[in-house]
Amino acid sequence: MATRAIRGAITISENTKNAVTEGTIALLKDIIEKNHLDIDDIISIIFTVTKDVNAGFPAAAARLIGITNAGLLDFPQLETVDGLKMCIRTMMYVESDLPQKEMRHSFLRGASVLRKDLMTDEKYIAVALDGPAGSGKSTIAKMVAKELGFTYIDTGAMYRSVAFYCISKDIDYNNEVEVLKVLDNIKISIVSTKRKQVYLLNNTDVSHLIRSPEVSAGASAVATYKGVRDKLVAMQRDLAKRGNVIMDGRDIGTNVLPNAEIKIYMDGNVEERAKRRFEELDLRGVTTTYEDVLEDIKHRDQNDTNRKYNPLRRADDAVFLDTTELSIEEVKDFIVDKIKEYKKGEA
């Protein structure tokens, strides 16, 4: 591997700590995902900020998303005539096998005027995976994303984050009115790397905390609320505009991405789905029983298929895939082949 440099810049709307943190995380996320980096690939990052940005340190935001081993430096930018206002710039040094010319730089929001040559009309591919709990959507989506270099978006983790917030604040997630009262206090961000995804809830890593059965039940409840769904669907659609994505959930092909290029509806008998989920939780060290997991999945199926807003159902143009008797590799290969067929037809 060799050392490569990646440039980036973003403008923020106001000089507050939250705006500095959110803007920095958005910029770093874009660079990491565009270049399919892992956080361990990052050697160092130099940040510069315009004089009107002094409410927070970009380096502190980098630490929040797990960049803890790289060297980080913050500097003020030189003022220039007609220069951008409220701007954060970065120079990231990484280890990569790719040549320097293949590094993808990132200029977001108002900072895009700095490098109009990097703007592109490239058409991205969106893959929608829908199906009930335990059908293997997340596992398969991660494998496909890794093999093809797509960004994986776990929509369920977003609903889990809302539920976790309610639980941590002693808010009854079964009370729609109470949940909607605090919705504006919930900020969710996802950072994808080659090895994992980091889920930030109000700038705190909750990646492992949102996988318990209690949070699962809460996620199923809050996902029935229109206000919650509207907020998270808007985020999901925005993420799909930024590159090739594979997204799994309950209503991706029917509601979130109705124009997705590829739609797959995955299912399996409830006993097999419960067995898979139980084994997954056991590997993570979560203490539960098969019987409890089975009842949880039956309850979630009931909620998901009967909720008022965008219930779980197969899109008319989705390919149905019964995973009960298929191995993980067989399911992954099936979806990869579908994507390759689509790419071939577009060439």
N, C-alpha and C positions, 0 to 999 in steps of 0.2 A: 504494500500500500504506500501511497504518497500523500503528502500534505497538500490540500486544495483549499482555496478561498472562495467563500460565497458572500455576496453582498446583499444588503436588504435595507429597506426603509419603510416607515409607516407614519402617517399623521394621526394625531389624536384630537378629540373635540374640546377637551378642557384640561387645565393643569391641576389635576387631582391625583392622589395616589392610586385610586382605583382605575382611572383612565390610563395612567402610565403602565400599571400592571397588565390590564386587559390588552392594551395595544402591543406591548412587548410580547406577551404570550401569543397573540394572534400572528405576529411576524415570525416568531421562532417556530410555531406550529407549521406555518406555510413552508418555511425553508426545509424543515425536517421531513415533512410529508412529500414535498416535491422531489426531494433528492433521495427519498427512501433511506434516511439515516437512522441510526440508533444513537441514543444519547451518549453511549460510550465512544462513538466515532468522533465526538466533538473534542477538539484539543483546547481551543480558547475562543473567546468572543470579546470583541471590542465594541462597545456602544458609544455613540456620541449623541448628544441631545442639543436642540436649539435652546437659546437663553431663556425662552419663555416656558421651558419645561424643567421645573425644579421641585415638584411635589413628591417625587419618588425616584428610586434607582432602578433602571432596567435590569441590572445584574440581580437585584433581589427577586424580580419576577422570574428570571431564569432559574434561580434556585428552587422556586416553588414547583416547577415542572420536572424536577429531578436532575437538573444539570448541576451536579455537586462536585464533580472531579475536574472539570475544565476550568482554566483560568479565565476570570471575568474582570473586565475593566470598564469604568464609566468615565467619559470625558465630555466637556462642553464643546460644541461645534463653533468654528469660526463664523462670525456674522458676515453675510454677503448682501450686496444690494439686490433687492427683489428675491431674496432667498425664501424658502418655505418656512412657515410658522408651525409651531407645535409638531415638530418632526423628531422622530427617533430613528437613527441609522445604526446599522450593524455591519461588522466584518467578522464572519465566522470561519475559523480554520478547522478543517476536518481531515480525517484519514479516509481515503477512498481509493478504490481500484479504477475509477473512471478518470478519463483525462480532464484537465481543467476546462476545456471548451464545452464539456457536457454538464458542468455544474449549472444548476438552474437558480438564478437569482430571484429575489422577491421584492417588488415595490407595490405596496398596497395603499388603498384609499387615495388621499390627495397626493401621496408620494409617487403615484404611478406616472406623473408628469416628468419625473426625473429620468425615466427610461421607457419612453414610448415604444422603443424597438423591442422590448420584452413582452409587450402586450400581444396576445395571440387569439386567433379565432378558432383554435383547435376544438374539434368536437369530441367531447368526452363520452365514455360509455357508463351508463348506470345499470347496475344489476340489482333487482329487487328479490329478496328471499322472504317469503311469508310462510307462516305455519304456526301451529300451537306450541305451547311450552314443551321442551324436551324433544323436539323433532330433529335437533342437531343443527339448527340454523347457524348459531354463533360459531360453533366448532368448524363447520364447513366454510363459512364466510371468511374466517381467519386464514384457513388453509389456502383458499382460492386467492385471497388478497396477497398472501405471501408469494405464491407461485407466479402470479401475473403482475405484481407490482401495483396493485390497486390499493386504495385507501379503504379500510374496513370501518364502517360506522355502526356501532352497536346501539340502536335506538332504545333497546330495553334498559341499558345502563342509564340513559337520561331519565326515564321514569323512575328507576330505582333511586337515582340521586334525589329526586323530588320527595320520594317516600322516606328516604333516609333523613333528609332535612326535617321533615315533619316529626319523625320518631325522636330525633335528637333534641327537638324543641318542645317535646311533649304536646304536639298537636295531633288531634285525632284524624288520621288520614281517611277515615270513613265519613268525615264531615266535610262535604264539598265546600260549604261556605267558609269554613275555617282555613282550608287549604288555599282557596283562591285569595284570601286576605293576605297571605304571606308570599304569594307567587312572585311578586316583584322583588322580593329579597333573595331570590334564588338565582345564582349565576352559575351556569354549567359550561365547562370547557373540556375538550377532548384533545389530547396530544397523541398522535400515532407515531410509533417508531417501528423499526424492523422487527423488534422482539416483543413489543407489548404496546398496550394503550394505557395512558394515564388519564383518569377521570378526576377533574377538579371541580369541587363544589365550593363556591366562594373562595377560590384560590387555595383550597386544601385538598390534598390527594385522598380520595375516598375509594380508590380502585378496589381494595379488598373488603372494605366495610359494607359495600352495597350488595354483597352476594349471599347474605343469610336468608333463610326461609322467611323470617319476619319481614325483611325488606321486600322479598318477592311478593308476599301477600299485599304489602302496601303499594307496590308498583302496579299491581293488577287493579287495585282500587282507584288510585289517582289517575290511571290511564282512562278511566271512564268519564272524567270531567272535561268538558269542552274547553274551558279556559286553559287547562294544563296542556291538552293536545294541541290547541292553536299555537301556544308559545313554542312547544318543542318541534312541531312540524315545520314551523318557519325556520328554525335552526337547521333542521335536517335538509330542507330544500336548499338552503344557502350552502351547506357543505357539499352538496351534489354538484354545484356549479363550479367547483374549484379543481376538479380532476376526475379521473376514472375511479368510481366508487362501487363498492358492494355493500348493500345496506340490508339488515334483517330486522324483522319486526312482525306486526300483526296486520298492518294496513299499508305497507309500503307500495305494493303494486296497485292497490285500489284507491289510495288517497294521497300518500306522501309524494310518490313518484309515478303518477298514472301514465306518464309517457316514457317510462324506463325502457331501454332497448331490449333488455332481457328480464323476464319475470319467471320465477320458479316458486311453486307452492309445495312445500315439504310437509309430510305428515307421516304418522306411524301409529300403531295401536297404543293405547294409553299405558298399558303395563310395560311395554318396551321403553316408552318415553320416560316413565318413572324410574325404571332400572338405570337408564343412562344418566338421568339427573342425579340419582342417589350416588352412583359411582363417581360422578364429577364432584359432588359435594364432599364425599369421603376423601378424595385425593387432595382437596383443599383444606382438610382438617376440620370441616364443619360437622358437628355432632348432630345427627338426626337418625331417623329410621326410614326404611323403605315404605312402610305403611303411611308415615306422615307425608313423605314426598308424593306418594300416589294420591293422597287426599288433596294435597296442595295443588297438584296439576289438574285434578278433576275440577276443583274450585276455580282455578284460573281459566280452564276451558269454558266453564259456565259463564264467567264474567266476560271473557274475551268475545265469545260468540253472541252474547245477548246485550252487550252494552249499547247504549242509545246512539253514540257517535262513532262512526266508522268501525263497526264490529269486524272481527276476524272473518274473512271469507276469501275464497279463491277468485282472483281477477279473471274475467272472461278470456283474456289472452295469455294467461299464465300456464306454464307446463306443470302438470301434476306429477309429483315424484313421491312414491311411497318408500320410505327409508327403513321400514321394519326389518326386512331381510337383507338389506344392503350394508356393506362395510363402509367405514368412513372414507376410505380411499376410492371406493366405487362411486359414492355420491360426489366426492370432490372432482373426480375425473369427468363425470357426466356434465357437471356445470362448467368446468374448464373447457370441455369440448364445445359446449353451446356458445361460449364467449368467442372461442377461436373461429367457429363457423360464422358467427356474426361479423367478426373482423374481416374474414376472408371475403364475405359478400360485400363489404364496404370498400374493399381495396380497388 
